[in-house]
Amino acid sequence: MFPEISQTMQEIALLVVPVLMAVTFHEAAHGYVANWLGDPTARLAGRLTLNPINHLDVLGTLAFLLTRMIGWAKPVPVDPRYFRNPVRGMMLVALAGPAMNFLLAVLSALAVRGIEYLGRGVAQGTLAYSVLEPLLYMCAAGVTVNIALGIFNMLPVPPLDGSNVLAAFLPPRMAMRYQSFGRWGFLLLILLAVFGVLGKLIGQPVAVLSRMLL
């Protein structure tokens, strides 16, 4: 029992940095794109930062560490009235978060390759090995975490990013009704996770893309 607990704690410890980076860069990307499109709301709220404290939701982070599927951060405030084209602007802001996660997944995979190259010939038990081994695992976890977060957020379930992308292609009245479902969105996601549907939706694409990169 205790070895299992110890192993779980080690896995969570290796996930902390990748998860913090994935969530922080995801939310900051939303804010930067919104600011670039003319909306200063996120900037005025102090959300154009890579300080994870400004973005993290404690329960959302713990949920992602435990489930590795469901997680959330404090949403970046966006006011579409500042955009020349509010529908297009919201779609671009929504896409920015998952796009950043997929970019981080690629960069993490490149870091894995670099660490593997540096670790050639490094003997176990040496200081270099004790540094490179956990770093390698963290970077590998960064690939999976960012792919999972990117795919999860692209699900067309309000209020996830994918819903804003899909709403951009719907008639205005239908889009409003669709987005109003957001109050029940996370409840639906939790139910999907409990019954194993979410794992099936996300697990296979994550596994395939992770193998491609690693």
Backbone as JSON, one array per atom type, in Angstrom:
{
  "sequence": "MFPEISQTMQEIALLVVPVLMAVTFHEAAHGYVANWLGDPTARLAGRLTLNPINHLDVLGTLAFLLTRMIGWAKPVPVDPRYFRNPVRGMMLVALAGPAMNFLLAVLSALAVRGIEYLGRGVAQGTLAYSVLEPLLYMCAAGVTVNIALGIFNMLPVPPLDGSNVLAAFLPPRMAMRYQSFGRWGFLLLILLAVFGVLGKLIGQPVAVLSRMLL",
  "N": [[0.82, -1.21, 0.0], [1.82, 1.3, 0.94], [4.1, 1.66, -0.81], [2.67, 2.1, -3.21], [1.37, 4.49, -2.67], [3.59, 6.15, -2.39], [4.63, 6.01, -4.99], [2.55, 7.22, -6.41], [2.67, 9.81, -5.35], [5.17, 10.58, -6.29], [4.66, 10.61, -9.04], [2.76, 12.66, -9.19], [4.34, 14.78, -8.29], [6.14, 15.0, -10.43], [4.4, 15.87, -12.32], [3.6, 18.39, -11.59], [5.09, 20.73, -12.44], [4.89, 20.59, -15.37], [2.04, 20.78, -15.57], [1.48, 23.26, -14.34], [2.84, 24.97, -16.13], [1.45, 24.38, -18.51], [-1.21, 25.21, -17.98], [-0.82, 27.91, -17.25], [0.44, 29.11, -19.53], [-1.54, 28.58, -21.38], [-3.77, 30.14, -20.49], [-2.59, 32.69, -20.47], [-2.12, 33.0, -23.19], [-4.7, 33.31, -24.2], [-5.28, 35.83, -23.1], [-3.26, 37.49, -24.26], [-3.84, 37.37, -27.01], [-6.42, 38.44, -27.03], [-5.81, 41.03, -26.13], [-4.18, 41.86, -28.25], [-6.08, 41.99, -30.21], [-7.43, 44.2, -29.46], [-8.77, 44.28, -27.01], [-8.46, 45.36, -23.8], [-9.05, 44.18, -21.39], [-8.07, 41.8, -20.07], [-5.41, 42.54, -19.72], [-5.64, 44.78, -18.02], [-6.62, 43.48, -15.85], [-4.46, 42.17, -14.91], [-3.72, 39.78, -16.09], [-2.03, 39.27, -18.18], [0.4, 37.68, -17.89], [3.0, 35.39, -16.93], [2.97, 34.35, -14.49], [1.99, 31.79, -12.53], [0.28, 31.94, -10.31], [-1.52, 33.95, -10.78], [-3.29, 32.81, -12.51], [-4.16, 30.29, -11.7], [-6.66, 28.0, -10.6], [-7.33, 26.47, -7.66], [-8.84, 24.11, -7.11], [-9.37, 23.28, -9.71], [-6.79, 22.74, -10.67], [-5.96, 20.66, -8.94], [-7.85, 18.77, -9.68], [-7.06, 18.2, -12.29], [-4.51, 17.13, -11.87], [-5.17, 14.8, -10.53], [-7.05, 13.45, -12.16], [-6.04, 13.75, -14.72], [-7.39, 14.47, -16.93], [-9.64, 16.21, -16.62], [-9.65, 19.57, -15.87], [-9.25, 22.98, -14.81], [-8.73, 26.53, -15.06], [-8.67, 29.88, -13.68], [-10.84, 31.7, -15.6], [-9.77, 33.82, -18.26], [-10.67, 37.2, -18.38], [-12.66, 38.47, -20.97], [-13.81, 40.89, -23.21], [-15.88, 41.02, -25.76], [-16.89, 43.24, -27.03], [-14.95, 45.04, -27.64], [-13.78, 44.11, -29.93], [-13.4, 44.34, -33.47], [-14.76, 42.54, -35.05], [-16.77, 40.76, -33.25], [-17.52, 37.99, -33.14], [-15.6, 36.63, -34.7], [-13.37, 37.5, -33.29], [-13.72, 36.33, -30.72], [-13.51, 33.67, -31.46], [-10.82, 33.5, -32.3], [-9.5, 34.16, -29.92], [-10.32, 32.01, -28.37], [-9.11, 29.87, -29.74], [-6.45, 30.38, -29.25], [-5.56, 29.41, -26.74], [-5.63, 26.4, -26.75], [-3.95, 26.15, -29.01], [-1.53, 27.13, -28.04], [-0.99, 25.15, -26.14], [-0.57, 22.9, -27.8], [1.71, 23.78, -29.12], [3.48, 23.91, -26.94], [3.59, 21.2, -26.38], [5.01, 20.2, -28.57], [7.44, 21.56, -28.2], [8.18, 20.47, -25.75], [8.59, 17.84, -26.51], [10.81, 18.17, -28.16], [12.6, 18.98, -26.21], [12.81, 16.61, -24.76], [14.18, 15.02, -26.61], [16.58, 16.46, -26.67], [17.51, 16.16, -24.02], [17.81, 13.4, -23.91], [19.9, 13.15, -25.71], [21.95, 14.56, -24.36], [22.17, 12.89, -22.2], [23.45, 10.61, -23.01], [25.67, 8.08, -22.27], [25.86, 8.88, -19.64], [26.3, 7.82, -16.4], [24.33, 5.85, -14.13], [23.5, 7.01, -10.86], [25.2, 9.13, -10.74], [25.6, 12.71, -10.31], [24.77, 14.16, -12.55], [23.04, 12.34, -13.75], [21.03, 12.15, -11.82], [19.88, 14.6, -12.09], [19.13, 14.8, -14.8], [17.39, 12.64, -15.22], [14.8, 13.03, -13.76], [14.15, 15.41, -15.05], [13.85, 14.62, -17.67], [11.59, 12.96, -17.46], [9.71, 14.88, -16.67], [9.59, 16.55, -18.91], [8.67, 14.74, -20.8], [6.2, 14.2, -19.65], [5.16, 16.71, -20.01], [4.59, 16.71, -22.73], [2.39, 14.92, -22.94], [0.56, 16.07, -21.11], [0.07, 18.63, -22.2], [-0.99, 18.0, -24.72], [-3.29, 16.62, -23.89], [-4.65, 18.67, -22.49], [-5.0, 20.52, -24.53], [-6.64, 19.1, -26.38], [-8.83, 18.49, -24.73], [-9.84, 21.06, -24.16], [-10.72, 21.79, -26.65], [-13.03, 20.44, -27.04], [-16.42, 20.62, -28.02], [-18.06, 21.73, -25.89], [-19.79, 23.97, -24.06], [-18.47, 25.74, -21.22], [-16.06, 25.47, -22.67], [-13.15, 26.09, -24.79], [-13.56, 25.1, -27.35], [-16.27, 25.43, -27.76], [-16.63, 28.14, -28.28], [-15.35, 28.3, -30.69], [-16.96, 26.66, -32.34], [-19.36, 28.09, -32.08], [-18.88, 30.31, -33.61], [-19.53, 29.57, -36.14], [-22.2, 29.19, -36.2], [-25.63, 30.3, -36.66], [-26.51, 33.51, -35.29], [-28.65, 33.54, -33.28], [-28.91, 30.83, -32.68], [-26.35, 30.34, -31.79], [-26.29, 31.82, -29.41], [-28.15, 30.44, -27.82], [-26.86, 28.01, -27.67], [-24.45, 28.68, -26.34], [-25.52, 29.42, -23.92], [-25.8, 27.11, -22.58], [-23.6, 26.75, -21.08], [-23.63, 26.91, -18.28], [-24.21, 24.39, -17.43], [-22.25, 22.91, -18.49], [-19.78, 21.95, -17.27], [-20.79, 20.16, -15.45], [-21.82, 18.24, -17.16], [-19.4, 17.37, -18.3], [-18.14, 16.24, -16.07], [-19.87, 14.11, -15.55], [-19.5, 12.68, -17.91], [-16.86, 11.96, -17.54], [-17.0, 10.36, -15.23], [-18.46, 8.18, -16.14], [-16.72, 7.14, -17.95], [-16.72, 7.99, -20.57], [-15.46, 10.34, -21.35], [-12.78, 9.71, -21.08], [-12.5, 7.9, -23.18], [-12.98, 9.56, -25.35], [-10.86, 11.37, -25.26], [-8.54, 9.95, -24.53], [-7.52, 8.11, -26.55], [-6.8, 9.84, -28.83], [-4.85, 11.39, -27.47], [-2.95, 9.46, -26.79], [-2.12, 8.61, -29.34], [-1.07, 10.97, -30.54], [0.91, 11.58, -28.66], [2.65, 9.4, -28.96], [3.48, 9.93, -31.55], [5.01, 12.22, -31.21], [6.87, 11.5, -29.31]],
  "CA": [[0.0, 0.0, 0.0], [2.65, 2.49, 1.04], [4.84, 1.9, -2.06], [1.77, 2.65, -4.21], [1.18, 5.91, -2.33], [4.84, 6.83, -2.71], [4.73, 6.13, -6.44], [1.58, 8.22, -6.83], [3.19, 11.13, -4.98], [6.26, 10.89, -7.22], [4.05, 10.94, -10.32], [2.16, 13.99, -9.05], [5.45, 15.74, -8.22], [6.68, 15.19, -11.78], [3.37, 16.52, -13.14], [3.3, 19.74, -11.11], [5.68, 21.75, -13.32], [4.21, 20.6, -16.67], [0.66, 21.25, -15.45], [1.54, 24.71, -14.1], [3.21, 25.62, -17.38], [0.39, 24.2, -19.5], [-2.34, 26.05, -17.62], [-0.41, 29.31, -17.27], [0.63, 29.56, -20.91], [-2.86, 28.51, -22.03], [-4.57, 31.31, -20.13], [-1.9, 33.9, -20.93], [-2.32, 33.1, -24.63], [-6.02, 33.92, -24.39], [-5.18, 37.26, -22.79], [-2.43, 38.21, -25.22], [-4.55, 37.49, -28.28], [-7.49, 39.41, -26.81], [-5.18, 42.35, -26.09], [-3.72, 42.14, -29.62], [-7.27, 42.32, -31.0], [-7.98, 45.47, -29.0], [-9.47, 44.19, -25.73], [-7.47, 45.5, -22.72], [-9.62, 43.68, -20.13], [-7.14, 40.88, -19.42], [-4.21, 43.3, -19.32], [-5.99, 45.59, -16.86], [-6.86, 42.56, -14.73], [-3.19, 41.56, -14.53], [-3.66, 38.41, -16.57], [-1.0, 39.1, -19.21], [1.57, 37.31, -17.1], [3.3, 33.96, -16.84], [2.95, 33.98, -13.07], [0.86, 30.85, -12.42], [-0.62, 32.31, -9.22], [-2.56, 34.81, -11.33], [-4.18, 32.05, -13.39], [-4.57, 28.99, -11.19], [-7.78, 27.68, -9.72], [-6.78, 25.38, -6.87], [-9.61, 22.9, -7.33], [-9.18, 22.87, -11.09], [-5.46, 22.15, -10.8], [-5.98, 19.37, -8.26], [-8.65, 17.85, -10.49], [-6.27, 17.75, -13.44], [-3.43, 16.28, -11.38], [-5.72, 13.51, -10.12], [-7.74, 12.76, -13.26], [-5.25, 13.93, -15.94], [-8.31, 14.72, -18.03], [-10.47, 17.36, -16.33], [-9.01, 20.6, -15.09], [-9.61, 24.32, -15.25], [-8.07, 27.66, -14.43], [-9.54, 31.04, -13.64], [-10.97, 32.16, -16.99], [-9.3, 35.17, -18.58], [-11.81, 38.05, -18.76], [-12.64, 38.97, -22.35], [-14.99, 41.69, -23.57], [-15.91, 41.02, -27.22], [-17.32, 44.54, -27.58], [-13.76, 45.75, -28.13], [-13.34, 43.54, -31.2], [-14.09, 44.82, -34.67], [-15.69, 41.46, -35.37], [-16.82, 40.02, -31.99], [-17.59, 36.54, -33.32], [-14.28, 36.2, -35.14], [-12.44, 37.76, -32.2], [-13.87, 35.31, -29.69], [-12.99, 32.41, -31.98], [-9.36, 33.56, -32.27], [-9.09, 34.11, -28.52], [-10.53, 30.63, -27.92], [-8.12, 28.99, -30.37], [-5.11, 30.69, -28.77], [-5.18, 28.55, -25.61], [-5.22, 25.07, -27.22], [-2.8, 26.25, -29.91], [-0.35, 27.26, -27.19], [-0.72, 23.83, -25.56], [0.02, 22.03, -28.82], [3.07, 24.27, -29.32], [4.27, 23.46, -25.79], [3.79, 19.75, -26.53], [6.11, 20.03, -29.54], [8.68, 22.03, -27.55], [8.52, 19.49, -24.72], [9.14, 16.67, -27.21], [12.17, 18.54, -28.56], [13.41, 18.97, -24.98], [13.08, 15.2, -24.46], [15.26, 14.59, -27.51], [17.82, 17.09, -26.24], [17.96, 15.54, -22.77], [18.3, 12.06, -24.25], [21.22, 13.32, -26.33], [22.89, 14.94, -23.31], [22.31, 11.8, -21.24], [24.2, 9.46, -23.54], [26.91, 7.77, -21.57], [25.83, 9.31, -18.25], [26.12, 6.65, -15.56], [23.39, 5.96, -13.02], [24.1, 7.3, -9.56], [25.96, 10.38, -10.81], [24.81, 13.92, -10.12], [24.15, 14.5, -13.83], [21.93, 11.41, -13.97], [19.97, 12.49, -10.88], [19.23, 15.81, -12.59], [18.56, 14.58, -16.12], [16.28, 11.67, -15.22], [13.49, 13.65, -13.49], [13.88, 16.43, -16.07], [13.36, 13.89, -18.83], [10.21, 12.55, -17.17], [8.86, 16.07, -16.65], [9.39, 16.99, -20.29], [7.79, 13.74, -21.43], [4.87, 14.47, -19.12], [4.71, 17.94, -20.64], [4.0, 16.37, -24.02], [1.07, 14.33, -22.73], [-0.3, 17.03, -20.42], [-0.35, 19.7, -23.11], [-1.9, 17.43, -25.72], [-4.56, 16.35, -23.22], [-5.31, 19.93, -22.19], [-5.41, 21.12, -25.79], [-7.78, 18.36, -26.92], [-9.95, 18.67, -23.81], [-10.43, 22.4, -24.31], [-11.33, 21.92, -27.97], [-14.33, 19.78, -27.07], [-17.46, 21.64, -28.24], [-18.97, 21.77, -24.75], [-19.65, 25.25, -23.33], [-17.79, 26.94, -21.72], [-14.71, 25.18, -23.17], [-12.76, 26.89, -25.94], [-14.16, 24.56, -28.57], [-17.63, 25.94, -27.94], [-16.52, 29.45, -28.93], [-14.99, 28.06, -32.1], [-18.16, 26.17, -33.02], [-20.37, 29.15, -32.08], [-18.57, 31.26, -34.69], [-20.08, 29.06, -37.4], [-23.64, 29.02, -36.03], [-26.43, 31.53, -36.72], [-26.41, 34.23, -34.0], [-29.61, 33.11, -32.28], [-28.56, 29.47, -32.28], [-25.1, 30.43, -31.02], [-26.61, 32.3, -28.06], [-28.77, 29.34, -27.1], [-25.81, 27.01, -27.48], [-23.54, 29.15, -25.3], [-26.23, 29.49, -22.63], [-25.67, 25.79, -21.95], [-22.35, 26.75, -20.34], [-23.82, 26.73, -16.84], [-24.3, 22.97, -17.19], [-21.18, 22.25, -19.24], [-18.84, 21.2, -16.45], [-21.52, 19.02, -14.89], [-21.83, 17.22, -18.22], [-18.04, 16.83, -18.43], [-17.89, 15.37, -14.91], [-20.63, 12.88, -15.77], [-18.82, 11.94, -18.97], [-15.64, 11.39, -16.97], [-17.39, 9.3, -14.28], [-18.92, 7.0, -16.89], [-15.65, 6.68, -18.82], [-16.87, 8.47, -21.95], [-14.46, 11.37, -21.61], [-11.5, 9.02, -21.28], [-12.48, 7.33, -24.52], [-12.91, 10.66, -26.32], [-9.57, 12.05, -25.2], [-7.42, 9.03, -24.31], [-6.92, 7.59, -27.77], [-6.05, 10.89, -29.54], [-3.67, 11.78, -26.69], [-1.96, 8.39, -26.92], [-1.59, 8.61, -30.71], [-0.23, 12.16, -30.74], [2.09, 11.46, -27.79], [3.58, 8.46, -29.61], [4.06, 10.6, -32.72], [6.01, 13.21, -30.79], [7.92, 10.87, -28.49]],
  "C": [[0.85, 1.26, 0.0], [3.52, 2.73, -0.19], [3.97, 2.5, -3.15], [1.53, 4.13, -3.95], [2.42, 6.7, -2.7], [4.98, 7.04, -4.22], [3.77, 7.19, -6.96], [2.07, 9.62, -6.53], [4.32, 11.54, -5.91], [5.7, 11.31, -8.58], [3.44, 12.34, -10.28], [3.24, 15.06, -9.02], [6.03, 16.03, -9.59], [5.68, 15.9, -12.68], [3.18, 17.99, -12.79], [3.81, 20.8, -12.08], [5.03, 21.75, -14.7], [2.78, 21.13, -16.62], [0.62, 22.76, -15.23], [1.87, 25.47, -15.38], [2.07, 25.56, -18.4], [-0.78, 25.14, -19.23], [-2.0, 27.53, -17.75], [-0.27, 29.85, -18.69], [-0.69, 29.55, -21.69], [-3.66, 29.77, -21.76], [-3.91, 32.61, -20.6], [-2.09, 34.09, -22.43], [-3.68, 33.71, -24.95], [-5.92, 35.44, -24.2], [-4.39, 38.05, -23.8], [-3.13, 38.39, -26.56], [-5.7, 38.49, -28.16], [-6.93, 40.83, -26.8], [-4.72, 42.8, -27.48], [-4.9, 42.55, -30.51], [-7.97, 43.58, -30.5], [-8.71, 45.45, -27.67], [-8.46, 44.26, -24.59], [-7.91, 44.87, -21.4], [-8.65, 42.78, -19.38], [-5.89, 41.61, -18.93], [-4.49, 44.12, -18.07], [-6.25, 44.74, -15.62], [-5.59, 41.86, -14.28], [-3.03, 40.13, -14.99], [-2.7, 38.21, -17.73], [0.32, 38.81, -18.51], [1.76, 35.81, -17.15], [3.46, 33.52, -15.4], [1.75, 33.06, -12.84], [-0.14, 31.22, -11.33], [-1.79, 33.14, -9.75], [-3.6, 34.04, -12.14], [-4.81, 30.82, -12.73], [-5.87, 29.03, -10.4], [-7.36, 26.41, -8.97], [-7.52, 24.07, -7.14], [-9.42, 22.37, -8.75], [-7.83, 22.22, -11.32], [-5.38, 20.78, -10.14], [-6.76, 18.33, -9.08], [-7.84, 17.32, -11.67], [-5.14, 16.83, -13.01], [-3.94, 14.88, -11.04], [-6.35, 12.75, -11.27], [-6.94, 12.74, -14.54], [-6.14, 14.11, -17.16], [-9.07, 16.02, -17.81], [-9.7, 18.33, -15.45], [-9.43, 21.97, -15.62], [-8.81, 25.35, -14.49], [-9.07, 28.79, -14.32], [-9.65, 31.59, -15.06], [-10.47, 33.59, -17.16], [-10.5, 36.02, -18.99], [-11.64, 38.61, -20.17], [-13.93, 39.72, -22.61], [-15.03, 41.81, -25.09], [-16.36, 42.33, -27.83], [-16.15, 45.36, -28.09], [-13.33, 45.27, -29.51], [-14.11, 44.15, -32.36], [-15.13, 43.81, -35.13], [-15.75, 40.56, -34.13], [-16.81, 38.51, -32.16], [-16.22, 35.99, -33.72], [-13.25, 36.38, -34.03], [-12.51, 36.71, -31.11], [-13.34, 33.96, -30.17], [-11.46, 32.39, -31.92], [-8.83, 33.48, -30.85], [-9.22, 32.68, -27.99], [-9.47, 29.69, -28.47], [-6.72, 29.18, -29.78], [-4.65, 29.75, -27.66], [-4.76, 27.15, -26.04], [-4.02, 25.11, -28.16], [-1.5, 26.37, -29.13], [0.0, 25.91, -26.57], [-0.09, 22.89, -26.57], [1.46, 22.46, -29.14], [3.98, 23.82, -28.18], [4.53, 21.96, -25.85], [4.95, 19.47, -27.47], [7.43, 20.44, -28.9], [9.12, 21.06, -26.47], [9.13, 18.24, -25.35], [10.57, 16.95, -27.68], [13.11, 18.54, -27.36], [13.76, 17.54, -24.58], [14.22, 14.7, -25.32], [16.6, 15.18, -27.07], [18.38, 16.47, -24.97], [18.49, 14.14, -23.03], [19.68, 12.14, -24.88], [22.28, 13.65, -25.27], [23.17, 13.78, -22.35], [23.05, 10.59, -21.75], [25.5, 9.27, -22.77], [26.95, 8.22, -20.12], [25.48, 8.12, -17.37], [25.09, 6.9, -14.46], [24.14, 6.23, -11.72], [24.92, 8.58, -9.57], [25.02, 11.56, -10.62], [24.08, 14.3, -11.42], [22.93, 13.62, -14.09], [20.74, 11.78, -13.08], [19.23, 13.76, -11.28], [18.49, 15.54, -13.89], [17.35, 13.65, -16.1], [14.94, 12.3, -14.88], [13.14, 14.72, -14.52], [13.33, 15.79, -17.33], [11.9, 13.49, -18.63], [9.26, 13.75, -17.19], [8.57, 16.57, -18.06], [8.49, 16.03, -21.05], [6.35, 13.92, -20.94], [4.28, 15.73, -19.73], [4.08, 17.71, -22.0], [2.57, 15.9, -23.83], [0.1, 15.33, -22.12], [-0.82, 18.09, -21.38], [-1.26, 19.19, -24.22], [-3.28, 17.19, -25.11], [-5.34, 17.64, -22.96], [-5.81, 20.59, -23.47], [-6.64, 20.44, -26.36], [-9.02, 18.56, -26.04], [-10.63, 20.02, -24.04], [-11.06, 22.62, -25.68], [-12.63, 21.14, -28.09], [-15.42, 20.84, -27.19], [-18.52, 21.67, -27.15], [-18.78, 23.11, -24.05], [-19.37, 24.99, -21.86], [-16.38, 26.67, -22.24], [-14.44, 25.97, -24.45], [-13.41, 26.4, -27.24], [-15.56, 25.07, -28.82], [-17.62, 27.31, -28.61], [-16.13, 29.33, -30.39], [-16.22, 27.62, -32.87], [-19.21, 27.27, -33.13], [-20.14, 30.15, -33.21], [-19.18, 30.84, -36.02], [-21.59, 28.83, -37.33], [-24.37, 30.33, -36.26], [-26.47, 32.18, -35.35], [-27.37, 33.73, -32.93], [-29.28, 31.7, -31.77], [-27.3, 29.46, -31.44], [-25.37, 30.87, -29.59], [-27.24, 31.2, -27.22], [-27.74, 28.27, -26.75], [-24.88, 27.42, -26.34], [-24.2, 29.24, -23.94], [-26.17, 28.16, -21.88], [-24.43, 25.72, -21.05], [-22.51, 26.51, -18.85], [-23.88, 25.24, -16.45], [-23.13, 22.2, -17.81], [-20.26, 21.4, -18.39], [-19.51, 20.02, -15.77], [-21.57, 17.88, -15.9], [-20.47, 16.57, -18.35], [-17.71, 15.88, -17.28], [-18.62, 14.05, -15.08], [-19.98, 12.02, -16.85], [-17.55, 11.26, -18.45], [-15.97, 10.2, -16.05], [-17.77, 8.02, -15.02], [-17.92, 6.54, -17.95], [-15.72, 7.16, -20.25], [-15.77, 9.47, -22.3], [-13.09, 10.75, -21.85], [-11.38, 8.43, -22.67], [-12.34, 8.41, -25.6], [-11.51, 11.25, -26.41], [-8.4, 11.07, -25.2], [-6.74, 8.57, -25.58], [-6.19, 8.66, -28.58], [-4.78, 11.32, -28.8], [-2.57, 10.74, -26.86], [-1.31, 8.41, -28.31], [-0.65, 9.78, -30.92], [1.03, 12.12, -29.88], [3.12, 10.53, -28.41], [4.23, 9.11, -30.83], [5.19, 11.53, -32.34], [7.17, 12.58, -30.02], [8.5, 9.63, -29.16]]
}
